Structure formats: structure tokens, C-alpha cells
Amino acid sequence: MDRFEIEQVLESFRVIVDTREQASIRATERFAALGDGLERATLDYGDYAANITLTAGNPLYDVAATRIYPSCIIERKMSLDELATCFTRGRDRFRREMERARASGAKIYLLTEGGDWEKIYRHCYRSRFNPNAFIATLTAWMVRYEINVLFCRPGTSGKLIREILYRDIKERLEKGEYG
């Protein structure tokens, strides 16, 4: 694909939101920041992925499919509290989801709103999960599942999700991964 074809394909860029991503006031604001062409579909892993229409006129992912197995995902957590729950009570389910993503070769971004490393170390979250265990688990999973860990303010998450997914698709198009 030449540069002009890539630009044309990128004009069709859309964000896929997993059907299980719950509606809320914050979600509505995040969805607005994701831009036009938002699509809902069932992702096998992750909360957000990207879609494009290829030069042949076919979408990269068929949103009507039973499940989509994207090549890049963003797993969003609304807080350190939710992330701590994923590593404690929800650990088996979360582990299986990350294993499915890695087995499919997906690039994984774990985006936690309102958190940062210092808040974990200072135990600024509502869980008995020990900060040292939290840090050890998070860093071990970064290595084990090749997860890119990101923190941001809730109001920034929509813009950041869109930018990461757009850049991933653009890089893949430039490398010739999608024809």
C-alpha cells in the first residue's frame, strides 16, 4: 500500500467498544472523545480496539461477528480499586483474558484512570491488597503478558485510547501487515 492508500484507509478509522463496557456518565464522555464512527462489538479480550475499511472495501473486523480477536487492545480500568480487584477476587478471569490476548498475538495496553505508581506504593486505593504485592503483580504481568501499563486522568482516557489505537493501525499499515 502506498502513502496515499494508507491515508485513504486511515480516514475510515473507527474505535470498537466492547459490548460489555458499561454505560455511565464517564463512559458517555469517553465515547464522545473517541470520535465519530464508534462501533459496538463483542471483543474476545480487551475493552477497545480499532477498525478500518481496507482498500478492497472490506472491514478489518466484522463487528457483526460473534467475537472479534483484535491485534491491539486497550483494557481500561476506572480506578486502582478496580485494578486491585482484577488482581485479587477477579484474578482467574483477568488472567484468562490476558492469556487469550497473548495467545492471539495482540498488543495489550492496560489503562487505569486516576492512578499512578506512587498511589499504589502509598496504598491510595480501597483494597487490602498490599502495595508491595500490587506492584509485584502488576510488574510481573507486564513481563509475562507484555502489557503496556498506562495511567491517566479520567477525562483524558478517550483521547488517549483513540490516539494509541490510531497509531497502532497506522504503523501496521505502513509495515504492510494489512493489505
Backbone as CSV, one residue per row, in Angstrom:
resi,resn,N_x,N_y,N_z,CA_x,CA_y,CA_z,C_x,C_y,C_z
1,MET,0.839,-1.164,0.000,0.000,0.000,0.000,0.895,1.242,0.000
2,ASP,0.611,2.184,-0.873,1.414,3.405,-0.876,0.867,4.401,0.147
3,ARG,1.569,5.501,0.294,1.235,6.512,1.302,-0.186,7.046,1.139
4,PHE,-0.608,7.248,-0.103,-1.949,7.791,-0.358,-3.048,6.774,-0.023
5,GLU,-2.794,5.507,-0.324,-3.761,4.467,0.037,-3.877,4.342,1.556
6,ILE,-2.737,4.453,2.235,-2.743,4.387,3.698,-3.565,5.539,4.265
7,GLU,-3.365,6.748,3.746,-4.140,7.902,4.206,-5.634,7.697,3.967
8,GLN,-5.969,7.128,2.817,-7.381,6.869,2.498,-7.977,5.856,3.474
9,VAL,-7.233,4.788,3.750,-7.716,3.765,4.689,-7.866,4.363,6.083
10,LEU,-6.921,5.199,6.499,-6.973,5.798,7.833,-8.177,6.726,8.007
11,GLU,-8.708,7.251,6.914,-9.916,8.078,7.001,-11.119,7.255,7.480
12,SER,-11.031,5.941,7.319,-12.125,5.066,7.752,-11.948,4.572,9.193
13,PHE,-10.916,5.053,9.883,-10.611,4.607,11.245,-11.812,4.769,12.180
14,ARG,-12.088,3.704,12.935,-13.156,3.704,13.930,-12.670,2.957,15.170
15,VAL,-13.247,3.286,16.287,-12.929,2.581,17.530,-14.056,1.600,17.817
16,ILE,-13.672,0.375,18.123,-14.634,-0.648,18.534,-14.665,-0.657,20.054
17,VAL,-15.859,-0.568,20.611,-16.062,-0.638,22.061,-16.710,-1.977,22.361
18,ASP,-16.143,-2.703,23.302,-16.718,-3.988,23.685,-18.135,-3.789,24.211
19,THR,-19.016,-4.707,23.861,-20.423,-4.605,24.274,-20.589,-4.668,25.792
20,ARG,-19.602,-5.220,26.485,-19.693,-5.319,27.948,-19.212,-4.060,28.665
21,GLU,-18.696,-3.100,27.916,-18.275,-1.826,28.512,-19.537,-1.078,28.926
22,GLN,-19.702,-0.877,30.217,-20.962,-0.374,30.761,-21.147,1.125,30.536
23,ALA,-22.397,1.491,30.318,-22.758,2.889,30.122,-22.744,3.623,31.467
24,SER,-22.205,4.815,31.449,-22.183,5.689,32.619,-21.948,7.105,32.100
25,ILE,-21.997,8.063,32.995,-21.726,9.449,32.587,-20.293,9.559,32.076
26,ARG,-19.337,8.944,32.793,-17.933,8.977,32.357,-17.760,8.254,31.030
27,ALA,-18.487,7.159,30.834,-18.384,6.425,29.566,-18.899,7.283,28.413
28,THR,-19.988,7.997,28.635,-20.542,8.865,27.594,-19.519,9.928,27.198
29,GLU,-18.840,10.511,28.169,-17.794,11.500,27.886,-16.621,10.862,27.141
30,ARG,-16.239,9.659,27.557,-15.143,8.949,26.905,-15.520,8.608,25.468
31,PHE,-16.745,8.126,25.250,-17.196,7.777,23.906,-17.191,9.004,22.996
32,ALA,-17.566,10.158,23.529,-17.550,11.389,22.734,-16.120,11.730,22.309
33,ALA,-15.161,11.499,23.208,-13.758,11.780,22.898,-13.174,10.778,21.904
34,LEU,-13.812,9.619,21.769,-13.326,8.609,20.826,-13.612,8.998,19.379
35,GLY,-14.515,9.925,19.175,-14.781,10.435,17.836,-15.897,9.716,17.114
36,ASP,-16.079,10.112,15.868,-17.135,9.560,15.021,-16.852,8.105,14.662
37,GLY,-17.922,7.416,14.315,-17.767,6.054,13.812,-17.554,5.008,14.877
38,LEU,-17.931,5.303,16.086,-17.809,4.334,17.166,-18.629,3.088,16.831
39,GLU,-18.041,1.918,17.042,-18.728,0.661,16.763,-18.794,-0.175,18.042
40,ARG,-19.887,-0.896,18.218,-20.025,-1.805,19.356,-19.915,-3.225,18.826
41,ALA,-19.140,-4.035,19.523,-18.976,-5.439,19.138,-18.465,-6.199,20.358
42,THR,-18.536,-7.517,20.284,-18.034,-8.354,21.366,-16.580,-8.699,21.082
43,LEU,-15.695,-8.136,21.903,-14.270,-8.437,21.792,-13.969,-9.644,22.669
44,ASP,-13.130,-10.552,22.183,-12.778,-11.720,22.990,-11.921,-11.320,24.176
45,TYR,-11.224,-10.207,24.072,-10.386,-9.678,25.143,-10.271,-8.176,24.943
46,GLY,-10.136,-7.463,26.047,-9.991,-6.017,25.993,-11.315,-5.286,25.917
47,ASP,-11.228,-3.975,26.104,-12.407,-3.114,26.088,-12.515,-2.286,24.811
48,TYR,-11.367,-2.003,24.185,-11.338,-1.162,22.996,-10.364,-1.724,21.970
49,ALA,-10.733,-1.598,20.701,-9.873,-1.997,19.589,-10.160,-1.037,18.444
50,ALA,-9.409,-1.166,17.368,-9.587,-0.291,16.206,-10.112,-1.077,15.023
51,ASN,-10.798,-0.379,14.148,-11.276,-0.978,12.908,-11.038,0.003,11.776
52,ILE,-10.829,-0.518,10.588,-10.652,0.280,9.381,-11.325,-0.452,8.231
53,THR,-11.554,0.265,7.156,-12.018,-0.363,5.928,-10.812,-0.436,5.000
54,LEU,-10.467,-1.636,4.587,-9.306,-1.854,3.731,-9.597,-1.400,2.300
55,THR,-8.559,-1.326,1.481,-8.717,-0.814,0.112,-9.703,-1.633,-0.712
56,ALA,-9.878,-2.903,-0.394,-10.837,-3.741,-1.119,-12.277,-3.456,-0.682
57,GLY,-12.442,-2.556,0.303,-13.778,-2.210,0.771,-14.280,-3.067,1.913
58,ASN,-13.463,-3.992,2.371,-13.851,-4.876,3.476,-13.325,-4.327,4.799
59,PRO,-14.117,-4.456,5.858,-13.605,-4.016,7.161,-12.540,-4.989,7.667
60,LEU,-11.629,-4.467,8.450,-10.619,-5.323,9.075,-11.301,-6.334,9.984
61,TYR,-12.280,-5.855,10.770,-13.046,-6.731,11.657,-14.527,-6.577,11.355
62,ASP,-15.218,-7.695,11.272,-16.664,-7.699,11.058,-17.339,-7.557,12.416
63,VAL,-17.899,-6.376,12.691,-18.488,-6.128,14.008,-19.741,-6.962,14.258
64,ALA,-20.268,-7.590,13.218,-21.427,-8.471,13.390,-21.002,-9.886,13.806
65,ALA,-19.699,-10.143,13.799,-19.203,-11.471,14.170,-19.515,-11.757,15.635
66,THR,-19.587,-13.035,15.967,-19.859,-13.445,17.338,-18.810,-12.904,18.293
67,ARG,-17.552,-13.012,17.906,-16.440,-12.489,18.704,-15.368,-11.956,17.756
68,ILE,-14.680,-10.919,18.222,-13.585,-10.336,17.455,-12.298,-10.577,18.233
69,TYR,-11.238,-10.907,17.513,-9.929,-11.184,18.097,-8.947,-10.129,17.573
70,PRO,-8.941,-8.943,18.164,-8.144,-7.844,17.622,-6.641,-8.001,17.843
71,SER,-5.863,-7.306,17.016,-4.409,-7.370,17.102,-3.836,-6.375,18.109
72,CYS,-4.642,-5.429,18.549,-4.228,-4.461,19.556,-5.455,-4.110,20.392
73,ILE,-5.295,-4.137,21.699,-6.433,-3.826,22.571,-6.027,-2.887,23.696
74,ILE,-7.038,-2.207,24.193,-6.860,-1.426,25.405,-7.836,-1.982,26.433
75,GLU,-7.283,-2.402,27.539,-8.063,-2.859,28.678,-8.111,-1.681,29.637
76,ARG,-9.287,-1.104,29.837,-9.435,0.095,30.654,-9.981,-0.250,32.032
77,LYS,-9.369,0.332,33.028,-9.861,0.198,34.400,-10.188,1.596,34.910
78,MET,-11.328,1.728,35.591,-11.771,3.056,36.015,-11.016,3.579,37.233
79,SER,-10.258,2.709,37.911,-9.543,3.147,39.112,-8.562,2.067,39.556
80,LEU,-7.704,2.445,40.491,-6.820,1.457,41.109,-7.628,0.440,41.897
81,ASP,-8.779,0.853,42.427,-9.649,-0.080,43.154,-10.070,-1.221,42.234
82,GLU,-10.513,-0.869,41.023,-10.941,-1.895,40.072,-9.764,-2.777,39.653
83,LEU,-8.605,-2.169,39.434,-7.429,-2.950,39.051,-7.026,-3.909,40.171
84,ALA,-7.078,-3.445,41.412,-6.754,-4.316,42.551,-7.713,-5.502,42.596
85,THR,-8.979,-5.266,42.324,-9.962,-6.355,42.302,-9.619,-7.367,41.215
86,CYS,-9.142,-6.880,40.073,-8.757,-7.791,38.977,-7.591,-8.693,39.375
87,PHE,-6.740,-8.209,40.257,-5.588,-8.994,40.691,-5.879,-9.826,41.938
88,THR,-7.048,-9.664,42.503,-7.395,-10.429,43.716,-8.611,-11.305,43.416
89,ARG,-9.799,-10.826,43.713,-11.021,-11.634,43.518,-11.257,-12.022,42.064
90,GLY,-10.907,-11.144,41.121,-11.144,-11.438,39.707,-9.919,-11.948,38.976
91,ARG,-8.931,-12.411,39.721,-7.642,-12.775,39.142,-7.726,-13.858,38.064
92,ASP,-8.455,-14.931,38.301,-8.522,-16.022,37.323,-9.145,-15.562,36.009
93,ARG,-10.241,-14.816,36.094,-10.900,-14.322,34.884,-9.977,-13.359,34.135
94,PHE,-9.336,-12.444,34.865,-8.440,-11.467,34.247,-7.229,-12.163,33.624
95,ARG,-6.682,-13.145,34.308,-5.539,-13.904,33.782,-5.914,-14.607,32.485
96,ARG,-7.092,-15.246,32.463,-7.538,-15.939,31.242,-7.691,-14.956,30.078
97,GLU,-8.200,-13.776,30.357,-8.358,-12.770,29.306,-6.998,-12.341,28.747
98,MET,-6.036,-12.111,29.624,-4.693,-11.720,29.173,-4.019,-12.868,28.422
99,GLU,-4.239,-14.088,28.856,-3.678,-15.253,28.150,-4.273,-15.387,26.742
100,ARG,-5.580,-15.148,26.603,-6.202,-15.203,25.268,-5.619,-14.123,24.354
101,ALA,-5.436,-12.944,24.908,-4.873,-11.848,24.116,-3.456,-12.181,23.663
102,ARG,-2.620,-12.672,24.567,-1.233,-13.011,24.203,-1.201,-14.173,23.214
103,ALA,-2.051,-15.178,23.415,-2.087,-16.326,22.506,-2.461,-15.888,21.091
104,SER,-3.257,-14.823,20.977,-3.636,-14.300,19.657,-2.583,-13.351,19.107
105,GLY,-1.562,-13.066,19.891,-0.505,-12.153,19.449,-0.884,-10.689,19.556
106,ALA,-1.896,-10.383,20.347,-2.358,-8.999,20.475,-1.399,-8.162,21.309
107,LYS,-1.260,-6.920,20.905,-0.552,-5.938,21.713,-1.552,-5.464,22.770
108,ILE,-1.113,-5.424,24.040,-2.020,-5.122,25.144,-1.597,-3.830,25.842
109,TYR,-2.560,-2.931,25.990,-2.381,-1.722,26.787,-3.354,-1.795,27.948
110,LEU,-2.844,-1.625,29.159,-3.668,-1.602,30.357,-3.703,-0.155,30.839
111,LEU,-4.851,0.477,30.676,-5.019,1.887,31.001,-5.870,2.019,32.260
112,THR,-5.292,2.616,33.290,-6.020,2.805,34.547,-6.224,4.291,34.775
113,GLU,-7.488,4.664,34.927,-7.842,6.067,35.144,-7.611,6.445,36.604
114,GLY,-7.048,7.623,36.804,-6.891,8.165,38.151,-5.831,7.493,39.000
115,GLY,-4.991,6.692,38.398,-3.967,6.003,39.175,-2.572,6.404,38.764
116,ASP,-1.608,6.000,39.535,-0.196,6.099,39.180,0.592,5.204,40.131
117,TRP,1.841,5.016,39.818,2.683,4.113,40.616,2.779,4.594,42.059
118,GLU,2.904,5.906,42.258,3.043,6.441,43.611,1.801,6.154,44.456
119,LYS,0.629,6.227,43.841,-0.602,5.930,44.584,-0.650,4.462,45.006
120,ILE,-0.098,3.597,44.185,-0.051,2.183,44.571,0.904,2.015,45.751
121,TYR,2.099,2.586,45.636,3.074,2.474,46.719,2.543,3.047,48.031
122,ARG,1.745,4.134,47.953,1.213,4.781,49.158,-0.099,4.154,49.626
123,HIS,-0.555,3.117,48.928,-1.808,2.422,49.249,-3.003,3.383,49.198
124,CYS,-3.064,4.170,48.129,-4.171,5.116,47.919,-5.246,4.451,47.058
125,TYR,-5.791,3.367,47.542,-6.872,2.638,46.892,-7.593,1.853,47.969
126,ARG,-8.850,1.489,47.695,-9.676,0.808,48.698,-9.608,-0.699,48.487
127,SER,-8.606,-1.295,49.007,-8.432,-2.740,48.942,-7.406,-3.115,49.994
128,ARG,-7.496,-4.318,50.473,-6.481,-4.807,51.409,-5.246,-5.314,50.681
129,PHE,-5.293,-5.288,49.379,-4.175,-5.748,48.563,-2.930,-4.942,48.940
130,ASN,-1.948,-5.621,49.473,-0.720,-4.985,49.922,-0.037,-4.268,48.760
131,PRO,0.426,-3.024,48.968,1.078,-2.288,47.883,2.258,-3.029,47.254
132,ASN,3.067,-3.710,48.068,4.201,-4.448,47.501,3.720,-5.604,46.624
133,ALA,2.655,-6.268,47.047,2.086,-7.353,46.244,1.445,-6.802,44.968
134,PHE,0.803,-5.646,45.079,0.177,-4.987,43.929,1.246,-4.653,42.883
135,ILE,2.324,-4.002,43.325,3.417,-3.631,42.415,4.051,-4.883,41.814
136,ALA,4.294,-5.899,42.640,4.916,-7.136,42.146,4.029,-7.806,41.104
137,THR,2.730,-7.854,41.368,1.808,-8.475,40.419,1.753,-7.691,39.127
138,LEU,1.601,-6.378,39.236,1.495,-5.550,38.040,2.755,-5.641,37.187
139,THR,3.921,-5.569,37.788,5.161,-5.636,37.003,5.401,-7.049,36.454
140,ALA,5.041,-8.075,37.214,5.181,-9.450,36.701,4.278,-9.664,35.496
141,TRP,3.059,-9.142,35.542,2.131,-9.297,34.417,2.596,-8.473,33.212
142,MET,3.255,-7.343,33.479,3.817,-6.558,32.370,4.795,-7.423,31.578
143,VAL,5.617,-8.145,32.288,6.615,-9.003,31.646,5.957,-10.246,31.047
144,ARG,5.149,-10.928,31.832,4.542,-12.193,31.423,3.648,-12.051,30.190
145,TYR,2.830,-11.005,30.169,1.860,-10.839,29.079,2.209,-9.689,28.138
146,GLU,3.395,-9.115,28.332,3.856,-7.988,27.511,2.827,-6.855,27.500
147,ILE,2.386,-6.495,28.681,1.386,-5.442,28.846,2.072,-4.087,28.987
148,ASN,1.561,-3.113,28.258,2.000,-1.725,28.394,1.064,-1.066,29.406
149,VAL,1.603,-0.665,30.548,0.792,-0.081,31.615,0.798,1.433,31.487
150,LEU,-0.416,1.994,31.480,-0.587,3.438,31.357,-1.546,3.928,32.435
151,PHE,-1.302,5.148,32.898,-2.201,5.799,33.840,-2.582,7.153,33.248
152,CYS,-3.811,7.583,33.490,-4.236,8.902,33.022,-5.405,9.392,33.859
153,ARG,-5.753,10.629,33.662,-6.949,11.181,34.299,-8.166,10.658,33.557
154,PRO,-9.294,10.520,34.237,-10.499,10.021,33.559,-10.882,10.835,32.325
155,GLY,-10.718,12.144,32.381,-11.086,12.987,31.250,-10.185,12.851,30.039
156,THR,-9.025,12.227,30.221,-8.062,12.052,29.143,-8.196,10.696,28.458
157,SER,-8.845,9.745,29.095,-8.816,8.364,28.610,-9.353,8.204,27.185
158,GLY,-10.435,8.858,26.834,-10.986,8.714,25.488,-10.016,9.158,24.419
159,LYS,-9.398,10.322,24.630,-8.428,10.840,23.651,-7.214,9.920,23.559
160,LEU,-6.757,9.416,24.707,-5.580,8.544,24.726,-5.880,7.200,24.061
161,ILE,-7.048,6.640,24.325,-7.453,5.381,23.699,-7.456,5.536,22.178
162,ARG,-8.084,6.607,21.701,-8.158,6.858,20.258,-6.756,7.003,19.660
163,GLU,-5.903,7.767,20.304,-4.560,8.019,19.769,-3.725,6.738,19.700
164,ILE,-3.760,5.932,20.745,-2.993,4.683,20.751,-3.472,3.756,19.631
165,LEU,-4.778,3.567,19.528,-5.313,2.661,18.510,-5.049,3.172,17.102
166,TYR,-5.159,4.479,16.908,-4.885,5.069,15.592,-3.421,4.840,15.210
167,ARG,-2.514,5.111,16.131,-1.072,4.945,15.841,-0.726,3.480,15.589
168,ASP,-1.353,2.572,16.306,-1.094,1.148,16.083,-1.525,0.741,14.669
169,ILE,-2.724,1.135,14.280,-3.223,0.800,12.937,-2.323,1.419,11.876
170,LYS,-1.945,2.672,12.060,-1.088,3.364,11.086,0.243,2.635,10.925
171,GLU,0.855,2.267,12.043,2.138,1.534,11.988,1.980,0.204,11.252
172,ARG,0.918,-0.508,11.533,0.690,-1.800,10.884,0.456,-1.631,9.385
173,LEU,-0.264,-0.595,9.005,-0.468,-0.326,7.574,0.866,-0.004,6.886
174,GLU,1.658,0.816,7.530,2.959,1.196,6.956,3.908,0.011,6.852
175,LYS,3.788,-0.946,7.755,4.615,-2.158,7.700,4.067,-3.194,6.709
176,GLY,2.880,-2.926,6.175,2.287,-3.848,5.210,1.558,-5.025,5.833
177,GLU,1.200,-4.930,7.107,0.511,-6.028,7.763,-0.915,-6.209,7.274
178,TYR,-1.536,-5.131,6.809,-2.886,-5.201,6.288,-2.845,-4.808,4.811
179,GLY,-3.415,-5.634,3.967,-3.359,-5.338,2.536,-4.684,-5.033,2.027
